[in-house]
Amino acid sequence: MTEGVQTPSAFTPRVFSGIQPSGGLTLGNYLGAIKRFVDMQDSGVETIYCVVDLHAITATLFEPETLRRQTRELAAGYIASGLDPAKSILFNQSQVSTHAQLAWIFNCIARMGWMQRMTQWKDKAGKNQQNASLGLFAYPALMAADILAYHGTHVPVGEDQKQHLELTRDIAIKFNHDYGVDFFPITEPVIEGAATRVMSLRDGSKKMSKSDPSDASRINMTDDADTIAKKIRKAKTDPEGLPSDVKGLEDRPEARNLVNIYAALNDQSVEDVLRDVGGKQFSEFKPMLSDLAVEKLSPISGEMARLMADPAEIDRILSDGADRARAISEPILKRTYEIIGMVGA
Ligand code: TYM
């Protein structure tokens, strides 16, 4: 088992995570999520990875064809990054109705006040909360359902999802307490490694995000080698050279971000990277970083394009994953209904 997948819990360890098909994949999604999902699939623990299409419509309603393409593209991104559908279960959320069914139950467990405290709700709804969708408000209950429909015990995510995972724990605790059962596991977030918060290339205080209006702020998984090199060359830095130890990165968010990205891409610790590059100027380090990024990312974007040429094969993989996902989550939903007192369950 890998680090992070160790728990004294009575529940069989099971990894679950998801990504929204709400736009192109960024380097943040890759390093903070997908790459780590792939690393976990050989840990000896069952791994379940989802394209959360129901979540994707909470903030924006897409053209149907756009949503279909983004869903397939994300599935292709998972597979091109090394996710093996024979080892992991890979599917899209809307094909497995247990997610929405359990989410309803959790809507009745979670409290309005819990949801109102979510920073993602506050950020995404902005000043005009009255006009945000009810789905955006209830988003974290659906996320809890995603995980708990499988009795997921470990959830690899980037740092921005920490609060949602705390809410998932609160929902499990309240359900178990209110019904006097020990039915849902208390999920462990797995937020590890150098790249749990990849920052914008233009502003080291902002997260790298697919929704940032500036394309130069992020590396997209579909960017070609020239674009990657250009974005890294233009990335904001400070005038000093690179330090030889981690302490020297304090108060230097842009420098820290580039070193973190290098470390995560190269499977190295930040300490080891700094041992090698300490003392170098950015004019020397940036070409090293862009060569590394191109070396690691180009094969993935090439493979994504190849997979996208055969959408029927992607659909087949998702449908097979959905069958396997249903086989796990339907008995858990049935038992939930029994616990609650639904006749016929
Ligand atoms: P989403 O789609 O916004 O992001 C997917 C994953 O990528 C991580 N991530 C980052 N990590 C590091 N640096 C960044 N700049 C960066 N940007 C994104 C996110 O932390 C996440 O792990 N609510 C989730 C999707 C979800 C989910 C779930 C996750 C729905 N149900 C159940 C886990 C379990 C989300 O919006 O992720």
Residues whose N, C-alpha, C, O or C-beta is under 5 A from the ligand:
A	BS01	TYM	F16 S17 G18 I19 Q20 G28 N29 G32 A33 V52 H55 M143 D146 V155 P156 V157 G158 E159 D160 Q161 A195 T196 R197 V198 M199 K207 M208
